[in-house]
Amino acid sequence: MNMNAKTAQTVREATEGLTGRREKDILFLRGQIEKYESDAAAADTLRKILRALAGDRMQQAAA
């Protein structure tokens, strides 16, 4: 992934609030995506993190 320093900083700041509790983190990330929607690259990266968390949750539920 190639992102500029501003986007990297935004993603770092946006993910500092993650707790390790999936349900809470999913809600948190959704809010962060809205907050940082003006930085398209950061919002896209946060969406990918959100999809990974949600996908992991779905895989665990199926197991």
N, CA and C of each residue as an Amber inpcrd file, in Angstrom:
protein
   189
   0.8390000  -1.1620000   0.0000000   0.0000000   0.0000000   0.0000000
   0.8900000   1.2320000   0.0000000   0.6070000   2.1280000  -0.9080000
   1.3980000   3.3360000  -1.0310000   0.5280000   4.5220000  -0.6360000
   0.8170000   5.0980000   0.5350000   0.0380000   6.2560000   0.9500000
   0.9720000   7.3780000   1.3860000   0.4920000   8.5830000   1.2450000
   1.3190000   9.7180000   1.6430000   1.3640000   9.8480000   3.1600000
   2.2370000  10.7020000   3.6350000   2.4510000  10.8480000   5.0820000
   1.2040000  11.3520000   5.7980000   0.4540000  12.2550000   5.1760000
  -0.7630000  12.7860000   5.8020000  -1.8000000  11.6850000   5.9660000
  -1.9780000  10.8840000   4.9340000  -2.9350000   9.7880000   5.0030000
  -2.4910000   8.7660000   6.0460000  -1.2140000   8.4490000   6.0770000
  -0.7010000   7.4980000   7.0620000  -0.9540000   8.0020000   8.4800000
  -0.7270000   9.2980000   8.7140000  -0.9750000   9.8890000  10.0290000
  -2.4610000   9.8260000  10.3770000  -3.3120000  10.1250000   9.4230000
  -4.7520000  10.0770000   9.6450000  -5.1880000   8.6660000  10.0180000
  -4.7020000   7.6690000   9.2900000  -5.0590000   6.2790000   9.5830000
  -4.5430000   5.8870000  10.9620000  -3.3400000   6.2920000  11.2850000
  -2.7580000   5.9890000  12.5970000  -3.6350000   6.5910000  13.7080000
  -3.9960000   7.8570000  13.5580000  -4.8390000   8.5160000  14.5500000
  -6.2160000   7.8670000  14.6330000  -6.7670000   7.5140000  13.4840000
  -8.1110000   6.9410000  13.4430000  -8.1650000   5.5470000  14.0480000
  -7.0540000   4.8400000  14.0440000  -7.0640000   3.4710000  14.5710000
  -6.5370000   3.3840000  16.0070000  -6.0980000   4.5080000  16.5640000
  -5.6120000   4.4880000  17.9450000  -6.7020000   4.1090000  18.9370000
  -7.9460000   4.3550000  18.5880000  -9.0580000   4.0700000  19.4880000
  -9.5610000   2.6430000  19.4470000  -8.9250000   1.7870000  18.6570000
  -9.3760000   0.3960000  18.5810000  -9.1150000  -0.3050000  19.9070000
 -10.0580000  -1.1490000  20.3120000 -10.0060000  -1.7820000  21.6260000
  -9.6760000  -3.2690000  21.5910000  -9.8440000  -3.8770000  20.4280000
  -9.6960000  -5.3250000  20.3450000 -11.0350000  -6.0360000  20.5160000
 -12.0720000  -5.2610000  20.7820000 -13.4300000  -5.8230000  20.8760000
 -14.1360000  -5.5180000  19.5620000 -14.3690000  -6.5620000  18.7780000
 -14.8460000  -6.3920000  17.4000000 -16.0680000  -5.5040000  17.2620000
 -17.1130000  -5.7920000  18.0140000 -18.3520000  -5.0230000  17.8420000
 -18.1080000  -3.5360000  18.0920000 -17.3910000  -3.2280000  19.1470000
 -17.0840000  -1.8300000  19.4700000 -16.1800000  -1.2210000  18.4010000
 -15.1940000  -1.9770000  17.9460000 -14.2560000  -1.4670000  16.9400000
 -14.9380000  -1.2240000  15.6010000 -15.8700000  -2.0710000  15.2360000
 -16.5980000  -1.8830000  13.9720000 -17.3820000  -0.5780000  14.0180000
 -18.0820000  -0.3370000  15.1140000 -18.8290000   0.9120000  15.2560000
 -17.8790000   2.1170000  15.2590000 -16.7680000   1.9760000  15.9610000
 -15.7790000   3.0540000  16.0230000 -15.2400000   3.3700000  14.6310000
 -14.8720000   2.3420000  13.8870000 -14.3130000   2.5670000  12.5470000
 -15.3230000   3.2160000  11.6090000 -16.5730000   2.8370000  11.7270000
 -17.5990000   3.4820000  10.8930000 -17.6330000   4.9840000  11.1500000
 -17.5350000   5.3610000  12.4170000 -17.4980000   6.7820000  12.7610000
 -16.2610000   7.4660000  12.2350000 -15.1210000   6.7740000  12.2930000
 -13.8710000   7.3470000  11.8040000 -13.9100000   7.5310000  10.2870000
 -14.5390000   6.6020000   9.5840000 -14.6710000   6.7230000   8.1290000
 -15.4470000   7.9950000   7.7940000 -16.5360000   8.2330000   8.5260000
 -17.3120000   9.4540000   8.2980000 -16.4870000  10.6950000   8.6320000
 -15.7650000  10.6430000   9.7380000 -14.9670000  11.7860000  10.1800000
 -13.8950000  12.1590000   9.1560000 -13.2680000  11.1500000   8.5650000
 -12.1510000  11.3870000   7.6580000 -12.5230000  11.2110000   6.1870000
 -13.8030000  11.3360000   5.8540000 -14.2210000  11.1040000   4.4780000
 -13.6040000  12.0890000   3.4880000 -13.1430000  13.2450000   3.9570000
 -12.5200000  14.2040000   3.0320000 -11.1420000  13.7340000   2.5600000
 -10.5420000  12.7910000   3.2890000  -9.2680000  12.1850000   2.8650000
  -9.6130000  10.8240000   2.2630000  -9.8210000  10.8090000   0.9590000
 -10.3060000   9.6030000   0.2810000  -9.4150000   8.3880000   0.5320000
  -8.1090000   8.5800000   0.5130000  -7.1920000   7.4540000   0.7100000
  -7.3150000   6.9050000   2.1330000  -7.4310000   7.7950000   3.1090000
  -7.5690000   7.3460000   4.5010000  -8.9010000   6.6290000   4.6940000
  -9.9710000   7.2020000   4.1620000 -11.2870000   6.5750000   4.2970000
 -11.2890000   5.1980000   3.6460000 -10.6510000   5.0740000   2.4900000
 -10.5690000   3.7820000   1.8100000  -9.7980000   2.7640000   2.6540000
  -8.6910000   3.1970000   3.2440000  -7.9000000   2.3030000   4.0930000
  -8.7040000   1.8750000   5.3100000  -9.4170000   2.8170000   5.9280000
 -10.2480000   2.4780000   7.0840000 -11.3710000   1.5190000   6.6950000
 -11.9450000   1.6830000   5.5090000 -12.9670000   0.7420000   5.0240000
 -12.3850000  -0.6640000   4.8810000 -11.1640000  -0.7480000   4.4000000
 -10.5170000  -2.0630000   4.2540000 -10.2910000  -2.7060000   5.6210000
  -9.8830000  -1.9120000   6.5990000  -9.7180000  -2.4370000   7.9550000
 -11.0670000  -2.9060000   8.4890000 -12.1020000  -2.1040000   8.2760000
 -13.4500000  -2.4650000   8.7170000 -13.9060000  -3.7710000   8.0720000
 -13.6900000  -3.9060000   6.7660000 -14.0780000  -5.1520000   6.0820000
 -13.3170000  -6.3460000   6.6340000 -12.0460000  -6.1550000   6.9400000
 -11.2490000  -7.2490000   7.5040000 -11.8050000  -7.6620000   8.8670000
 -12.1450000  -6.6890000   9.6990000 -12.7190000  -7.0040000  11.0110000
 -14.0650000  -7.6950000  10.8620000 -14.9040000  -7.1720000  10.0020000
 -16.2300000  -7.7560000   9.8030000 -16.1170000  -9.1370000   9.1750000
 -15.2050000  -9.3000000   8.2340000 -15.0090000 -10.6050000   7.6060000
 -14.4990000 -11.6290000   8.5830000 -13.5970000 -11.2190000   9.4630000
 -13.0580000 -12.1170000  10.4900000 -14.1810000 -12.5370000  11.4180000
 -15.0460000 -11.6100000  11.7750000 -16.1750000 -11.9250000  12.6440000
 -17.1070000 -12.9230000  11.9620000 -17.3490000 -12.7390000  10.6790000
 -18.2210000 -13.6430000   9.9380000 -17.6090000 -15.0400000   9.8670000
 -16.2980000 -15.1170000   9.6590000 -15.6360000 -16.4240000   9.5950000
 -15.7330000 -17.1240000  10.9300000 -15.5610000 -16.3940000  12.0350000
 -15.6400000 -17.0160000  13.3520000 -17.0620000 -17.4850000  13.6520000
 -18.0480000 -16.7510000  13.2130000 -19.4390000 -17.1460000  13.4450000
 -19.7740000 -18.4270000  12.6760000 -19.1520000 -18.5990000  11.5120000
 -19.4250000 -19.7930000  10.6950000 -18.7140000 -21.0200000  11.2280000
 -17.6960000 -20.8420000  12.0310000 -16.8960000 -21.9770000  12.5370000
 -17.6110000 -22.7260000  13.6400000
